[in-house]
Amino acid sequence: MINAIGTAEAAKRLGLTSNQVRNLCKRRVIRAKQIGRNWLMDPADVEAAKSRPDGRRTARAGKARKK
């Protein structure tokens, strides 16, 4: 990764917080390299993550929610 960006810059580009970006890196939604406490990622991988779903679970169709 020559042109690497950190979590703060990635958060600006994705409209998320730095903590949310770190969680995406830990879950491997965004390909990143952890160096010490810092996460570095390729800007192209951050742009690609914009078009991917965020991985959140949704309620299953037909399954009633508890009230």
C-alpha positions as CSV (number, residue, x, y, z in Angstrom):
1,M,0.0,0.0,0.0
2,I,1.9,3.0,-1.2
3,N,-1.0,5.6,-1.2
4,A,-2.5,4.6,2.2
5,I,-5.1,6.5,4.1
6,G,-6.1,6.2,7.8
7,T,-9.4,5.8,9.5
8,A,-10.1,9.5,9.8
9,E,-9.8,10.1,6.0
10,A,-11.7,6.9,5.3
11,A,-14.5,8.0,7.7
12,K,-14.8,11.3,5.8
13,R,-15.1,9.5,2.5
14,L,-17.6,7.0,3.7
15,G,-19.7,9.4,5.9
16,L,-19.0,7.3,9.0
17,T,-17.1,7.7,12.2
18,S,-13.5,6.5,12.7
19,N,-14.8,3.8,15.1
20,Q,-17.2,2.5,12.5
21,V,-14.3,2.3,10.0
22,R,-12.1,0.5,12.4
23,N,-14.9,-2.0,13.0
24,L,-15.3,-2.5,9.2
25,C,-11.5,-3.2,9.0
26,K,-11.7,-5.7,11.9
27,R,-14.6,-7.5,10.2
28,R,-12.6,-7.4,6.9
29,V,-15.3,-5.5,5.1
30,I,-12.6,-3.1,4.1
31,R,-9.2,-4.5,3.3
32,A,-6.7,-2.9,5.6
33,K,-3.4,-3.4,7.4
34,Q,-3.1,-2.7,11.1
35,I,0.2,-1.2,12.2
36,G,0.3,-0.8,15.9
37,R,-2.9,0.9,16.8
38,N,-3.4,2.4,13.4
39,W,-5.3,1.0,10.4
40,L,-4.1,1.8,6.9
41,M,-6.1,1.1,3.8
42,D,-5.9,1.7,0.1
43,P,-8.2,4.5,-1.1
44,A,-9.5,2.3,-3.9
45,D,-10.6,-0.3,-1.3
46,V,-12.5,2.4,0.6
47,E,-14.2,3.6,-2.6
48,A,-15.2,0.0,-3.3
49,A,-16.7,-0.4,0.1
50,K,-19.2,2.4,-0.7
51,S,-21.1,0.1,-3.0
52,R,-21.0,-2.9,-0.8
53,P,-23.7,-3.6,1.9
54,D,-22.6,-2.8,5.4
55,G,-23.2,-6.3,6.7
56,R,-25.9,-5.5,9.1
57,R,-28.5,-8.1,9.7
58,T,-32.1,-7.4,8.8
59,A,-35.2,-9.0,10.3
60,R,-36.2,-12.2,8.4
61,A,-39.3,-12.0,6.4
62,G,-42.2,-13.9,8.0
63,K,-40.6,-14.0,11.5
64,A,-42.6,-12.0,14.0
65,R,-40.7,-9.7,16.3
66,K,-41.2,-9.9,20.1
67,K,-42.9,-6.9,21.7
